[in-house]
Amino acid sequence: MESPSGNTGSAEKVEITKEKYDKINNGMTYKEIIKIVGGKGETITETGEEGSDLHGIGVMYRGKGEVGASATFIFVGDKLQAKSQFGLQ
């Protein structure tokens, strides 16, 4: 079974904008966020057993905006628990 975090290290270049970031809310699934942003982000952390309610992943997207612009999303049990962004436009 493939992890929902999927293709870490992929050549896929997905960028998130502030407009897309603002459409994302706590409680959404990673699949819902992939649809909004247009692709998978980079998995930066993972804990727990996949499929369990305690499985957690941290996903980062490069952002459109100033140098270093990014957005980070934390999921537990495939539900968004927290989000943060820096420099998105």
Secondary structure by P-SEA (a helix, b strand, c coil): cccccccccccbbbbbcaaaaaaccccccaaaaaaaacccccccccccccccccbbbbbbbbbccccccbbbbbbcccccccccccccc
